[in-house]
Amino acid sequence: MEAAVTSPKSVEPAAPARAALPEQGAEAARRGAPAGAPGAAAASGAAATSGAAAARGASRGLWISSTYFAEGLPYAIAHKVAGEFFTAAGASLPIIGLVSLYGLPWNLKFLWSPLVDLHGTPRRWLLGAEIALAVILLGLAATADSGALGLVAALFGMVAVAAATHDIAVDGFYLQALDKDAQAAFSGLRVGAYRLALLAGALLVAFAGWASFGASFAVAAAGLALLAGAHAVWLPRPAAALAPGAAAPGAAAAPGAAGLRRYVEPFRAFLRQPRIASSLAFILCYRAGDALMFAMSSPLLKDLGLDTAARGNVGGVGTVASIAGSTLGGVLIKRWGLSRTIFPIALVQSLAILLYVALAWSRPTLPWVIALVTLEQLAAGVGTAVLVVFLMRRCVDGYKSSHFAIGSALMSVSATFAGSVSGYLAASVGFTAFFAIAFAASIPGVVLSRWVPRE
């Protein structure tokens, strides 16, 4: 991941071309072309380099898309599909809100994130987690329609733990395999692929309404098993910029010593960054309002008269909008830089929550429901792209898996806490007032976006 402070040019379009120059020289050497060969030989070499760069870009795009789809699908199952499962089972609002506690592994994953850096490789952890997820989902497929809700709840918890570990590995692999310019350039694609997996989660809900939840989980298990097999074959094998456990630049002490000191050093390196207090506060607050809103979105749609299949379809349309938003966010950041986009995008994301206030208050017809959900999800997608780049900028070389895990875990703390109390709050004040409170909870993140490091 990038160092804590980087140049705004890290998201400019020209940067990846500069980063490719050493590889161009290597390509020429492999072809036996003499240095400075004139005329047709030079033109041929340039054409070959251009073709190799295009192929490399397509290959990168493929594995980035597939790994982040594989990251997003289990998240959708542990959050969206689990909530829909218990909503369809007739659970109370407080119980549905407690589904947010499946976010705890994402909150706590920083505790075991150093293991990915210190033992094995992110690639191996990635593949192992995908296989484990496929097995657990087969268990859900066998039990979801049996009425054994306690066992189903436990299996959802296992999905959450395996998925959080998979997140650490995928993010670490992305940061290890790409330089900082490419990380920024592909940020929209990775968020878009993740959002596409959330769309797949919505489609699983719609399929469950047509068939059964057991059948939906079987489909998800098959998909993750296929992805694990494909990744085992064609994921690249990048060499780490620093060996696992090597000292990061500026570190006061090398974590190469065995034991507790080696484990603790990634956390110390994260906390030594400039203006870390404002960064931590921003990460904790940025998605708080969205988290409250998301936890009660399905019960609201059910209250508006939408059945399981209809909620899945509306969620699918909204997720398509969020994919478009994340792609747009990546383009905006790449063109104007994080420093110029972080505040206005945070503000737009916050104001979009008011659309749910209007939805709960006016109780409109289905076309208006789709329109309002779509607009909110478009804004949420743009907002997610900003947060992803911000988290990448908070990482130090040598601890990329650990630091992104720490940042993303902190981000999910507010989602877990807010979601777990959302059902009690909505049951007490009603949906309209609840979503107004969600909007108020988003304001601190907007204010903090003016105070955090922007590079």
Solvent accessible surface area in square Angstrom, and as a share of the most:
residue,aa,sasa,rsa
1,M,2,0.01
2,E,2,0.01
3,A,50,0.39
4,A,12,0.10
5,V,100,0.57
6,T,11,0.06
7,S,56,0.36
8,P,67,0.42
9,K,116,0.49
10,S,4,0.02
11,V,3,0.02
12,E,61,0.27
13,P,91,0.57
14,A,57,0.44
15,A,0,0.00
16,P,41,0.26
17,A,63,0.49
18,R,124,0.45
19,A,36,0.28
20,A,12,0.09
21,L,105,0.52
22,P,98,0.62
23,E,69,0.31
24,Q,57,0.25
25,G,44,0.42
26,A,44,0.34
27,E,23,0.10
28,A,41,0.31
29,A,76,0.59
30,R,170,0.62
31,R,150,0.55
32,G,60,0.57
33,A,45,0.35
34,P,94,0.59
35,A,110,0.85
36,G,78,0.75
37,A,18,0.14
38,P,112,0.70
39,G,56,0.54
40,A,87,0.67
41,A,55,0.43
42,A,50,0.38
43,A,64,0.49
44,S,71,0.46
45,G,29,0.28
46,A,64,0.50
47,A,68,0.53
48,A,24,0.18
49,T,23,0.13
50,S,71,0.46
51,G,43,0.41
52,A,35,0.27
53,A,34,0.26
54,A,69,0.54
55,A,63,0.49
56,R,68,0.25
57,G,30,0.29
58,A,71,0.55
59,S,63,0.41
60,R,49,0.18
61,G,15,0.14
62,L,103,0.51
63,W,9,0.03
64,I,0,0.00
65,S,33,0.22
66,S,15,0.10
67,T,1,0.01
68,Y,6,0.02
69,F,50,0.21
70,A,0,0.00
71,E,12,0.05
72,G,0,0.00
73,L,9,0.05
74,P,0,0.00
75,Y,56,0.21
76,A,1,0.01
77,I,0,0.00
78,A,0,0.00
79,H,28,0.12
80,K,35,0.15
81,V,0,0.00
82,A,0,0.00
83,G,10,0.09
84,E,0,0.00
85,F,12,0.05
86,F,19,0.08
87,T,1,0.01
88,A,51,0.39
89,A,58,0.45
90,G,57,0.55
91,A,32,0.25
92,S,60,0.39
93,L,46,0.23
94,P,32,0.20
95,I,85,0.43
96,I,13,0.07
97,G,0,0.00
98,L,59,0.30
99,V,13,0.07
100,S,17,0.11
101,L,74,0.37
102,Y,33,0.13
103,G,3,0.03
104,L,80,0.40
105,P,18,0.11
106,W,10,0.03
107,N,10,0.05
108,L,80,0.40
109,K,3,0.01
110,F,54,0.23
111,L,86,0.43
112,W,58,0.20
113,S,0,0.00
114,P,0,0.00
115,L,67,0.33
116,V,0,0.00
117,D,18,0.09
118,L,24,0.12
119,H,100,0.45
120,G,41,0.40
121,T,55,0.32
122,P,8,0.05
123,R,21,0.08
124,R,172,0.63
125,W,73,0.25
126,L,0,0.00
127,L,27,0.14
128,G,40,0.39
129,A,10,0.08
130,E,0,0.00
131,I,103,0.52
132,A,40,0.31
133,L,0,0.00
134,A,9,0.07
135,V,96,0.55
136,I,20,0.10
137,L,0,0.00
138,L,104,0.52
139,G,25,0.24
140,L,0,0.00
141,A,25,0.19
142,A,83,0.64
143,T,23,0.14
144,A,5,0.04
145,D,92,0.48
146,S,74,0.48
147,G,58,0.56
148,A,42,0.33
149,L,78,0.39
150,G,58,0.56
151,L,89,0.44
152,V,0,0.00
153,A,34,0.26
154,A,57,0.44
155,L,21,0.10
156,F,0,0.00
157,G,22,0.21
158,M,100,0.45
159,V,0,0.00
160,A,0,0.00
161,V,79,0.45
162,A,14,0.11
163,A,0,0.00
164,A,0,0.00
165,T,19,0.11
166,H,0,0.00
167,D,7,0.04
168,I,1,0.00
169,A,0,0.00
170,V,2,0.01
171,D,5,0.02
172,G,1,0.01
173,F,1,0.00
174,Y,0,0.00
175,L,0,0.00
176,Q,49,0.22
177,A,27,0.21
178,L,6,0.03
179,D,61,0.32
180,K,85,0.36
181,D,25,0.13
182,A,3,0.02
183,Q,1,0.00
184,A,3,0.02
185,A,33,0.25
186,F,38,0.16
187,S,0,0.00
188,G,7,0.06
189,L,68,0.34
190,R,5,0.02
191,V,6,0.03
192,G,8,0.08
193,A,8,0.06
194,Y,43,0.16
195,R,19,0.07
196,L,84,0.42
197,A,0,0.00
198,L,37,0.19
199,L,25,0.13
200,A,22,0.17
201,G,0,0.00
202,A,3,0.02
203,L,99,0.49
204,L,15,0.07
205,V,0,0.00
206,A,16,0.13
207,F,66,0.28
208,A,8,0.06
209,G,39,0.37
210,W,200,0.70
211,A,50,0.39
212,S,35,0.22
213,F,21,0.09
214,G,6,0.05
215,A,34,0.27
216,S,0,0.00
217,F,0,0.00
218,A,42,0.33
219,V,83,0.47
220,A,3,0.03
221,A,3,0.02
222,A,54,0.42
223,G,26,0.25
224,L,0,0.00
225,A,52,0.40
226,L,138,0.69
227,L,33,0.16
228,A,8,0.06
229,G,39,0.37
230,A,32,0.25
231,H,0,0.00
232,A,48,0.37
233,V,125,0.72
234,W,97,0.34
235,L,6,0.03
236,P,49,0.31
237,R,184,0.67
238,P,38,0.24
239,A,95,0.74
240,A,43,0.33
241,A,84,0.65
242,L,59,0.29
243,A,67,0.52
244,P,70,0.44
245,G,4,0.04
246,A,32,0.24
247,A,44,0.34
248,A,5,0.04
249,P,96,0.61
250,G,82,0.79
251,A,25,0.20
252,A,83,0.65
253,A,21,0.16
254,A,58,0.45
255,P,1,0.01
256,G,52,0.50
257,A,47,0.36
258,A,92,0.71
259,G,54,0.51
260,L,134,0.67
261,R,123,0.45
262,R,59,0.22
263,Y,65,0.25
264,V,51,0.29
265,E,1,0.00
266,P,1,0.01
267,F,38,0.16
268,R,100,0.37
269,A,6,0.05
270,F,3,0.01
271,L,98,0.49
272,R,101,0.37
273,Q,12,0.05
274,P,79,0.50
275,R,135,0.49
276,I,29,0.15
277,A,77,0.60
278,S,25,0.16
279,S,1,0.00
280,L,42,0.21
281,A,35,0.27
282,F,0,0.00
283,I,1,0.00
284,L,63,0.31
285,C,38,0.23
286,Y,6,0.02
287,R,38,0.14
288,A,18,0.14
289,G,0,0.00
290,D,9,0.05
291,A,12,0.10
292,L,12,0.06
293,M,6,0.03
294,F,91,0.38
295,A,17,0.13
296,M,0,0.00
297,S,11,0.07
298,S,9,0.06
299,P,7,0.04
300,L,1,0.00
301,L,7,0.04
302,K,91,0.39
303,D,68,0.35
304,L,32,0.16
305,G,66,0.64
306,L,18,0.09
307,D,90,0.47
308,T,22,0.13
309,A,31,0.24
310,A,28,0.22
311,R,5,0.02
312,G,1,0.01
313,N,83,0.43
314,V,6,0.03
315,G,15,0.14
316,G,6,0.05
317,V,66,0.38
318,G,1,0.01
319,T,12,0.07
320,V,82,0.47
321,A,10,0.08
322,S,0,0.00
323,I,34,0.17
324,A,55,0.42
325,G,0,0.00
326,S,0,0.00
327,T,67,0.39
328,L,82,0.41
329,G,0,0.00
330,G,7,0.07
331,V,85,0.49
332,L,42,0.21
333,I,1,0.01
334,K,54,0.23
335,R,167,0.61
336,W,98,0.35
337,G,3,0.03
338,L,0,0.00
339,S,30,0.19
340,R,162,0.59
341,T,9,0.05
342,I,0,0.00
343,F,54,0.23
344,P,62,0.39
345,I,13,0.07
346,A,2,0.01
347,L,69,0.34
348,V,79,0.46
349,Q,9,0.04
350,S,4,0.03
351,L,86,0.43
352,A,10,0.08
353,I,1,0.00
354,L,74,0.37
355,L,44,0.22
356,Y,8,0.03
357,V,29,0.17
358,A,40,0.31
359,L,0,0.00
360,A,9,0.07
361,W,191,0.67
362,S,57,0.37
363,R,124,0.45
364,P,32,0.20
365,T,91,0.53
366,L,87,0.43
367,P,94,0.59
368,W,157,0.55
369,V,2,0.01
370,I,55,0.28
371,A,40,0.31
372,L,22,0.11
373,V,8,0.05
374,T,38,0.22
375,L,95,0.47
376,E,1,0.00
377,Q,35,0.16
378,L,66,0.33
379,A,12,0.09
380,A,3,0.02
381,G,0,0.00
382,V,14,0.08
383,G,0,0.00
384,T,23,0.14
385,A,0,0.00
386,V,0,0.00
387,L,1,0.00
388,V,20,0.11
389,V,0,0.00
390,F,0,0.00
391,L,5,0.02
392,M,0,0.00
393,R,0,0.00
394,R,6,0.02
395,C,0,0.00
396,V,22,0.13
397,D,48,0.25
398,G,14,0.14
399,Y,2,0.01
400,K,32,0.13
401,S,3,0.02
402,S,0,0.00
403,H,1,0.00
404,F,11,0.04
405,A,1,0.01
406,I,13,0.07
407,G,2,0.02
408,S,9,0.06
409,A,0,0.00
410,L,39,0.19
411,M,54,0.24
412,S,13,0.08
413,V,55,0.32
414,S,14,0.09
415,A,32,0.25
416,T,7,0.04
417,F,138,0.57
418,A,9,0.07
419,G,1,0.01
420,S,14,0.09
421,V,59,0.34
422,S,0,0.00
423,G,0,0.00
424,Y,115,0.44
425,L,51,0.25
426,A,4,0.03
427,A,63,0.49
428,S,92,0.59
429,V,66,0.38
430,G,33,0.31
431,F,37,0.15
432,T,48,0.28
433,A,43,0.34
434,F,0,0.00
435,F,0,0.00
436,A,44,0.34
437,I,68,0.34
438,A,0,0.00
439,F,44,0.19
440,A,54,0.42
441,A,32,0.24
442,S,7,0.05
443,I,77,0.39
444,P,61,0.38
445,G,2,0.02
446,V,15,0.09
447,V,79,0.46
448,L,38,0.19
449,S,0,0.00
450,R,132,0.48
451,W,161,0.57
452,V,2,0.01
453,P,14,0.09
454,R,62,0.23
455,E,38,0.17
